[in-house]
Every structure is written in structure tokens, then in C-alpha cells.
Amino acid sequence: MQVVFRVDSNKTMGIGHFMRCLSFAQFFRDEDIKVNFVTTTRSGYLLKMLEEENIGIVHGKRRDPQEDINCGKNIIQAQLD
């Protein structure tokens, strides 16, 4: 099984959403479920948190929600193949 979170955040918005998703991601990871974040975040400290938690990072494109959806689908499809 795999879970993909779509999360954006920066210094002024989205930190709460990011942290809540990170909490869920930690739970899933602890249950041996692969977790990826699709994000446009470029904040070093947030990306470092994901790396330290062994959570995959996929950099999405800004202002292109369809590309992000396709990215999530591709991540999941790769696990099924």
C-alpha cells in the first residue's frame, strides 16, 4: 500500500496543514506503508523534516494542479507494476 499527500507550505502559509499531514505520514510509515509528499515547497527545513522521517519527496509544479494529479497517479501506478 502507498499513500500520497499533496501539500504546499511556505513561511507565511500552510505550515499547519504540512504538520498535520506529516503526523499522518509518520503513522502510515510506522505501519510499513510507503509515503510520498507531492509538494512545491522549497523551504529547506520542511524538506529536511521529510528526509529525516524517510518520507519520499516529489516536487510538483507551481500552478499546475493537473500535473500534480498525474504525478500522484504515476507514483501509485509504479507500485502496482
Helices and strands as residue ranges (DSSP letters): E 2-6, H 15-30, E 34-39, H 44-52, E 56-59, H 65-80
